[in-house]
Structures are given as C-alpha cells and as structure tokens.
Amino acid sequence: MTNFILMTDSACDLPDSLAKELGLTVLPLSITIEEKSYANYLDERELPVKAFYSMLREGKIGSTSAVNTATFIQAMEPFLQDGQDVLYLGFSSALSSTFDSAATAAAELRERYPERKIYALDTLCASLGQGLLVYLAAQKKLSGASIEEVVAYVEENRPHLCHWFTVDDLNHLHRGGRVSATSAVVGTVLNIKPVLHVDDEGRLINVSKVRGRKKSISALFAEMQATAINPDEQMIFISHGDCQEDADSLAEMIKAKYNVKDVIINHVGPVIGAHSGPGTLALFFLGEHR
C-alpha cells in the first residue's frame, strides 16, 4: 500500500459508508441555522439531512463556513508525524474559501516537514462531482499508484468531471445571488426550471431554462448523452436535495440506455443544500468537456 493518505472535505457529499470503505479522511465543513452551528459530518451525527431539509421547507435559512487553516494543520500534521504523505482534494475555490485555507496549511507544513510530500489540489468541483473525482482518485490509490501518479490522474481528469443539475425552487438560488429576484418570481409563476453546470473554473453557471420538472430531469440526461466518454464503463453519481424519487427516475433513464458499472445516489448535503434548496437534482459523470 502506498504511504499517503487521501483527504477531502464534507462538500464531497459521499455516502459515509463509501468514504470509510475508501479509507478517506473527511474534514467537516459547518452550517449555521438560526444561530446554531452544526458540523457537517458525512455520518450526519450533528445534523441529519432529512431534518436539515425539513428546516429549509419551514423557511429557515442556513449559512455555511469554510474550514480554517488551523483546522487543516491539526488534521494533516499527525499523519506527517507518522511518516505519511498527504493529498488533499478540496471543494471548488470558486465556491468556497476552504481550499485557500488548505493550500496555506500545506505550504506551512511543507516548511515544518520538508521530507514529506504534501499536496493540496483544487478539484474545481462540488457535491458528488467532488465526490466522484475523489472516488476515482481513491481507486487509483488503491491500485498502488504513487501520490505523484494520483495527483497527475486528478489533474488530467478534472476538466472532464461534468456537473449538471437543476433546482425546484429558484428562491434559494436568488438568496445565494445566482438569479435575480425578478427571475425567481417569474420563474416560479411560470414553472421555469434552470439547468446549470459547474464550469472549467469551478464556477456555477446558468446554461438553459425549461418549463416543468420532468423536462428539467430529461435535460440532465440529454447532457450526459451528448458528452459522456464511454458511459458503459463509468460509475455515475447522482445527488439530490431530498427528492429520492426524482433521483431514482434519472438513474433509471441512464440504466435503460447504458450498461453503466453502477449509479451511486446520495443526498446533497447541508453545505451545498443551504444554497440550492430542496428539490435539487444533480448528475455527475466523465465527459469530453465540462
């Protein structure tokens, strides 16, 4: 086994059981709702995802916080002291300052431990897009790849990690500054659903609009059909904002068309869900381009 640990943060939205199976070290980000702060652990020990979405539906608003530099140092240093190297794959720097904290921590720790290899890579991804890239990196590590080989693999595949998603309630995107108040009101009245993606710089971009939930779900699948690389050989990831039936419906569309290796479905966690809201549905795969 190669002597390095793979670290990420809870914005990856991976199922806790899968993160444990892959041997990941996952730092929790935090969310504050009505002046109470919760650490976003993948095992939901402080805030169950169902309870979180119930709060949002009641009109409560969540705000999120990045992991600070001191926390990253505290998390990384024991591994370095134990003679292990560290590779951190972080939440898109275009959406959070978490990666900047990790990069600062890595630079400081390189001075303290010049004999160790310490990498902090910006995945330019979010939710299970980040999760899928981390999953692929973990598979590479488990196959015996060196830390340098895993870094090169991540950098090579990062531009191909496609994120396509839609939301059911435009008001959450409005609160996050992604759509105007007028667009949110008019879109809600006309049942307009945006189709968005994360671009090459890790930013959230509006791509198109369709009318109705079914069409928005079909639009996600259409993007996969248009750009996926060898879909029959892929693991496909789907995350959802407490809309399991829609996630299952999208998975069935994919399985009916392609003999994919598997489809992993999990919730959009509180860190992303605070900004996207209930009813978010997201599809992640490797494509010719983002």
C-alpha positions in Angstrom: 0.0 0.0 0.0 1.3 3.4 -0.9 2.2 5.5 2.1 0.0 8.5 1.8 -3.5 9.5 3.0 -6.3 10.9 0.8 -8.1 13.8 2.5 -11.2 15.8 1.4 -14.0 17.8 2.9 -17.7 17.1 3.5 -18.7 19.1 0.5 -18.0 15.9 -1.4 -21.4 14.5 -0.3 -20.1 10.9 -0.5 -22.1 8.3 1.4 -20.3 7.8 4.8 -20.0 4.1 4.2 -18.3 4.6 0.9 -15.9 7.2 2.3 -14.9 4.7 5.1 -14.5 1.9 2.5 -12.2 4.1 0.5 -10.1 5.0 3.6 -10.7 8.7 3.2 -10.1 11.4 5.8 -13.0 13.8 5.6 -13.0 17.2 7.3 -16.4 18.5 8.2 -17.5 21.9 7.0 -20.1 23.7 9.1 -23.5 25.2 8.7 -25.4 27.7 10.9 -29.2 27.7 11.1 -30.9 30.2 13.4 -27.6 30.9 15.3 -26.9 27.3 16.0 -23.8 25.8 14.3 -23.6 22.2 13.1 -20.5 20.3 11.8 -21.4 18.6 8.5 -20.1 15.1 9.1 -20.9 12.6 6.4 -22.4 10.3 9.0 -24.9 13.1 9.9 -24.1 12.9 13.6 -24.8 16.5 14.3 -27.4 17.3 11.6 -29.4 14.6 9.9 -30.0 15.5 6.2 -33.8 14.9 6.4 -34.0 17.2 9.4 -32.0 19.8 7.6 -34.3 19.8 4.6 -37.3 20.0 6.9 -35.9 23.2 8.3 -35.4 24.7 4.9 -39.0 23.9 3.9 -40.1 25.6 7.1 -38.4 28.8 5.8 -35.3 28.6 7.9 -32.1 29.8 6.2 -28.7 28.2 6.5 -25.3 29.9 6.2 -22.1 28.0 5.7 -18.5 28.3 6.9 -15.2 27.2 5.5 -12.6 25.1 7.3 -9.8 27.4 8.6 -6.1 26.9 8.2 -5.5 25.9 11.8 -8.0 23.0 11.4 -6.3 21.8 8.3 -2.9 21.8 10.1 -4.4 20.0 13.1 -5.9 17.4 10.7 -2.8 16.9 8.5 0.1 17.1 11.0 -0.5 13.7 12.8 -0.2 11.9 9.5 3.0 13.7 8.7 4.4 13.0 12.1 3.6 9.3 11.5 5.7 9.3 8.3 2.8 9.5 5.8 2.4 12.0 3.0 -0.9 13.9 2.4 -3.0 14.6 -0.7 -6.0 16.9 -0.1 -8.7 17.2 -2.7 -10.8 20.2 -1.9 -14.2 21.9 -2.6 -14.0 24.3 -5.6 -12.2 27.5 -4.7 -14.7 29.4 -6.8 -17.4 28.4 -4.4 -15.7 28.4 -1.0 -12.5 29.7 0.7 -11.9 26.2 2.2 -9.3 25.3 -0.5 -7.4 28.5 0.2 -7.1 27.5 3.9 -5.9 24.1 2.9 -3.3 25.5 0.5 -2.0 27.8 3.2 -1.8 24.9 5.7 0.0 22.8 3.1 2.6 25.5 2.5 3.2 26.0 6.2 3.5 22.2 6.8 6.0 21.8 4.0 8.3 24.1 5.9 7.9 22.1 9.0 8.2 18.7 7.3 10.5 19.2 4.2 10.9 15.4 3.9 7.2 14.8 3.4 5.1 15.2 0.3 2.1 17.5 0.9 -0.3 18.3 -1.9 -3.5 20.4 -1.9 -5.4 20.2 -5.1 -8.5 22.3 -6.0 -11.0 19.9 -7.5 -13.0 22.7 -9.1 -15.9 20.5 -8.2 -18.8 20.4 -5.7 -21.1 17.9 -4.2 -20.9 14.4 -5.7 -18.8 15.9 -8.6 -16.1 16.4 -6.0 -17.1 13.0 -4.6 -16.7 11.3 -7.9 -13.3 12.8 -8.5 -12.2 11.8 -5.0 -13.7 8.3 -5.6 -11.7 7.9 -8.8 -8.5 9.2 -7.1 -9.1 6.7 -4.3 -9.5 3.8 -6.8 -6.2 4.9 -8.3 -4.5 4.9 -4.9 -5.9 1.5 -4.0 -4.5 0.1 -7.3 -1.0 1.0 -6.0 -0.4 4.4 -7.6 2.1 6.8 -6.0 1.0 10.1 -4.7 2.5 11.8 -7.7 0.6 9.5 -10.0 -2.7 10.2 -8.3 -2.0 14.0 -8.5 -1.4 13.6 -12.2 -4.5 11.5 -12.6 -6.7 14.1 -10.8 -5.3 16.9 -12.9 -5.9 15.0 -16.1 -9.5 14.1 -15.3 -10.6 17.2 -13.5 -11.6 19.1 -16.7 -13.8 16.1 -17.7 -15.8 15.9 -14.5 -19.2 17.0 -15.6 -21.7 18.6 -13.2 -25.3 19.1 -14.5 -28.1 20.0 -12.2 -31.5 21.6 -11.8 -33.4 23.1 -8.8 -37.0 23.0 -7.9 -37.2 26.4 -6.1 -35.5 29.4 -7.6 -35.7 31.4 -4.3 -32.7 29.5 -2.9 -30.6 30.4 -5.9 -31.8 34.0 -5.5 -30.6 34.1 -1.9 -27.2 32.9 -3.0 -27.0 35.6 -5.7 -27.3 33.1 -8.6 -30.6 34.6 -10.0 -32.3 37.9 -9.7 -35.4 38.5 -7.6 -37.4 39.1 -10.7 -36.2 35.8 -12.3 -37.1 33.9 -9.1 -40.6 35.3 -9.0 -41.4 35.0 -12.7 -39.7 31.6 -12.9 -41.8 30.3 -10.0 -45.0 31.6 -11.5 -44.2 30.1 -15.0 -42.8 26.8 -13.6 -39.4 27.6 -15.1 -36.6 25.3 -14.1 -33.0 26.3 -14.7 -30.4 23.8 -16.0 -26.9 24.7 -14.6 -23.4 23.3 -14.5 -20.0 23.9 -12.9 -17.5 25.2 -15.5 -13.8 24.7 -16.0 -13.0 27.3 -13.3 -15.3 25.6 -10.8 -18.0 28.3 -11.0 -21.7 27.8 -11.0 -23.2 28.8 -14.4 -26.8 29.0 -15.7 -27.0 27.2 -19.1 -30.6 27.0 -20.0 -34.2 27.0 -18.8 -37.0 24.6 -19.4 -40.6 24.5 -18.3 -41.5 21.8 -15.8 -39.7 19.3 -13.6 -39.9 16.4 -16.0 -38.2 18.3 -18.7 -35.5 19.6 -16.4 -34.7 16.0 -15.4 -34.6 14.9 -19.0 -32.3 17.8 -19.8 -29.7 16.5 -17.4 -29.8 13.1 -19.1 -29.5 14.8 -22.5 -26.3 16.5 -21.4 -24.9 13.1 -20.5 -25.9 11.6 -23.8 -24.2 14.5 -25.6 -20.8 14.4 -23.9 -20.2 11.3 -21.8 -17.0 9.3 -22.5 -17.6 5.6 -22.8 -20.6 5.7 -20.4 -20.9 1.9 -20.3 -17.5 1.9 -18.5 -18.4 4.5 -15.9 -19.6 4.9 -12.4 -22.3 7.5 -12.4 -23.1 9.7 -9.4 -26.4 11.5 -8.6 -27.1 13.8 -5.7 -30.4 15.1 -4.6 -32.0 17.6 -2.2 -34.4 15.3 -0.5 -36.1 14.2 -3.8 -35.2 10.5 -3.9 -37.9 9.6 -6.4 -36.5 12.1 -9.0 -33.0 10.7 -8.4 -34.3 7.2 -8.9 -36.1 8.3 -12.1 -32.9 9.8 -13.5 -30.9 6.7 -12.6 -33.5 4.5 -14.5 -33.2 6.7 -17.6 -29.4 6.1 -17.5 -29.6 2.4 -16.9 -32.2 1.9 -19.7 -29.8 3.5 -22.2 -26.4 2.4 -20.9 -24.9 -0.6 -19.2 -23.1 1.6 -16.6 -20.9 0.0 -13.9 -23.2 1.4 -11.2 -25.1 4.5 -10.2 -24.4 5.9 -6.7 -27.1 8.1 -5.3 -26.8 10.3 -2.2 -28.2 13.5 -0.7 -26.9 16.9 -1.5 -25.5 17.7 2.0 -26.3 20.8 4.1 -23.2 22.8 2.8 -24.4 22.7 -0.8 -28.1 22.3 0.0 -28.2 25.5 2.0 -27.7 27.4 -1.3 -29.6 25.1 -3.7 -32.5 24.1 -1.6 -34.9 21.1 -1.5 -35.6 19.5 -4.9 -32.1 20.0 -6.2 -31.1 17.2 -8.6 -27.5 16.8 -9.9 -25.8 14.4 -12.3 -22.1 13.7 -12.4 -20.0 11.8 -15.0 -16.8 12.0 -17.1 -17.4 13.8 -20.4 -15.4 15.2 -23.3 -15.6 18.5 -21.6 -17.4 20.1 -18.7 
